[in-house]
Amino acid sequence: MDDVNLAVLHRVALQLELEDVVARLDAGFDEDRTDGKLARLPEIINEAREALKQRGAQ
């Protein structure tokens, strides 16, 4: 197999791996959304920001 074909094959394999990761991540977010975990996200972000502010003020 020459270098060009090997490079193309490598890019195809990377793309397939990326598509698999995206699908698993999407399914995970769908499950979290269904479980209500994402509904608290703004609250969690605000709590984290407050904690960082307090840590920076010390």
PEZI-V43073 format. One line per field, one symbol per residue. ss: DSSP state (~ for helix, > for strand, _ for the rest). phi: phi as a letter, one per 30 degrees, with the letter a starting at -180 (. if undefined). burial: + if it has 16 or more other C-alpha atoms within 10 Angstrom, else -. A space follows every 10 residues. Layout:
BEGIN
ss: ???
phi: ???
burial: ???
END
This chain:
BEGIN
ss: __~~~~~~~~ ~~~~~~~~~~ ~~~~~~~~~~ ~~~~__~~~~ ~~~~~~~~~~ ~~~~~~~_
phi: .ddddddddd dddddddddd dddddddddd dddddidddd eedddddddd dddddddd
burial: ---------- ---------- ---------- ---------- ---------- --------
END
